[in-house]
Amino acid sequence: MKAKFISINNQLFLEEEAKIHVSDLSVQRGFGIFDFLKTINGKPIFIEDHFNRFYNSAKELNITVPYSKENLFKAINDLMEGNNLPNSGLKIILTGGFSADGYLMAEPNLIITQTPFKLDETSFDRGMRLITYNHQRQLANVKTIDYLQAIRLQPLVKQQLADDILYHQDGSVRECPRANFFMVKGKTISTPKTSILWGITRSKILNFNIDGYKILAEDFTLDDVKNADEAFITSSTKNVMPILNIDGKDVGDGKVGAVTSLIKDEFKSLLQKVMA
């Protein structure tokens, strides 16, 4: 079952009739922000956190969100009622608006889409393979619609028989295009601190209490990762996903680690509390 409606500026349109003019800055210049959250059994997960990040991203790009959080929540509810997709992904996009000269900002356009989504529970045991790439995202703390580098590199990812990319800046680990990166080394669980997007799932894990371990936001290098015991990534779509191989070299013993499994179980428990 797919979505029937798309919301544009708080109005529902049939998916085949939903349109945006080519003069919009999202088309002309790739200018805009978005946020993505999932719904489980009809409930938006961590929606306040996503709203806060969405409004902060807009502020950083000097876009004024034309709707209050209450109006935005109502638009999401209206879309969810129309589509009747209890398990889904919601994407909230705010563009630079219809620009007369294709350069200056105008009245923003708000687009909300919904697609069916359910986590593949078997993917955790398979884990993922990454390749590294020297790249620093522009305005890293802002969730922009600019995924130019990540999409451009997809043929390379496929050629290397990998699943995704791990960005670094001259050896300093940053993030994946759509996920945050964690490393387990000894009794420390670390995630990069500098020049990254502060993911919602990442923020929850930083507040976990795992007996015998410290969980820290601290920068580290690719050389540190080579000696890591375990690694995993986090995102709204993957929750917690083990990384078993980077650049053709196994992480640890190349198998799903005990700490990564603990983090996965802890996050699953958190989701169950949110759903209660």
PEMO-V361944 format. One line per field, one symbol per residue. phi: phi as a letter, one per 20 degrees, with the letter a starting at -180 (. if undefined). burial: I if it has 24 or more other ideal C-beta (glycine too) atoms within 12 Angstrom, else O. Layout:
phi=???
burial=???
This chain:
phi=.dfecceclmcecggfdfccffffffefcmdrcbbccddclndfelfffffgffffffffemdeffcfffffffffffffffeldfdbdddddcdfnfefdmbefcffddccdccfbbfeffffffmcdddebfadfflfedeeeedgffffegffgffelddaddfbdlnefdaegcbedccdbmdcddcgdelceefffgffffefddgncddcebfbdffffgdfebbbdcafedlccfddbclndfememcfeffgfffgffffffffffff
burial=OOIIIIIIIIOIOOOOOOOIOOOIIIOIIOIIIIIIIIIIOOOIIIIOIIIOIIIOIIOOIOIOIOIOOOOIIOIIIOIIOOIOIOIIIIIIIIIIIOIOOOOOIIOIIIIIIIIOIOIOOOOIOOIIIIIIIOIOIOOIOIIIIIIOOIOOIOOOIOOOOIIIIIIIOOOIIIIIIIIIIIIIIOOOIIIIOOOIIIIIIIIIIIOIOIOOIOIIIOIIIIOIIOOIIIIIIIIIIIIIIIIIIIOOOIIIOOOIIOIIOIIIOIIOOIIOOOOO
